[in-house]
């Protein structure tokens, strides 16, 4: 049986998407996403916990994000978890980073000063038409 690696999140962008230089004219962007949950603690006080997620966007989804998305936008994200490792430049120890590779992103709410973008970017967004 094959495994399943699927992530679905709704949250607010923590900053504007940033383009990342990549060889062979491959388009790449990174952005952070905040998801929050509220609960009552043992004393009955409402608490809010926020998790921050690193998003990686490729090709059409990167183009969409760079053109239409801004810090604070509420978005729906669908993708998969990827963990990569690297050696720290400061002390040489192996470090691990878990990121979400975005397969689909949808703007759920825009700020008043934004132009109306397409609702969604996915694998087929901004690709050449087959005819």
C-alpha positions, -999 to 999 in steps of 0.1 A, spaced: 0 0 0 13 35 -9 15 62 17 -3 95 16 14 129 20 -12 157 18 -15 189 38 -44 213 38 -42 246 57 -61 279 60 -42 308 74 -27 343 69 5 351 50 32 363 74 50 384 47 48 391 10 60 361 -11 97 363 -20 112 352 -53 141 329 -50 168 327 -78 169 293 -93 188 279 -123 173 271 -157 146 298 -155 127 277 -130 104 300 -109 104 296 -72 90 316 -43 89 312 -5 64 326 20 54 319 56 18 310 67 3 314 101 -24 291 113 -40 297 147 -63 278 170 -81 290 201 -90 269 232 -99 274 268 -72 265 294 -78 247 327 -88 281 343 -114 287 316 -94 315 299 -93 317 261 -58 310 247 -46 313 211 -18 293 197 -2 302 163 19 278 142 42 291 114 47 271 82 72 276 55 57 273 20 76 266 -12 59 275 -45 71 264 -79 64 276 -115 27 287 -119 19 288 -82 50 309 -76 39 333 -104 4 336 -89 17 342 -54 43 369 -65 17 387 -86 -14 386 -64 -7 376 -28 4 400 0 12 399 37 -20 393 57 -40 376 30 -62 347 41 -54 317 18 -62 281 14 -31 259 7 -29 223 -4 4 205 -8 27 180 7 53 179 34 90 177 25 119 175 49 154 184 37 187 185 55 218 207 53 250 213 71 250 244 93 275 270 80 283 281 116 291 248 133 288 221 106 260 202 124 233 186 103 200 206 104 166 195 92 138 217 78 103 207 71 85 227 44 52 225 26 55 222 -12 24 240 -24 4 222 -52 -27 245 -50 -33 279 -34 -65 299 -33 -70 335 -21 -100 335 4 -99 371 13 -81 401 -2 -72 434 13 -93 464 1 -64 479 -20 -58 447 -40 -70 441 -76 -92 410 -80 -69 381 -89 -79 347 -102 -93 326 -73 -68 298 -74 -35 286 -87 -27 250 -91 -7 227 -114 -25 238 -145 -24 276 -138 -4 296 -162 6 266 -183 5 267 -221 -28 256 -237 -26 223 -255 -40 237 -288 
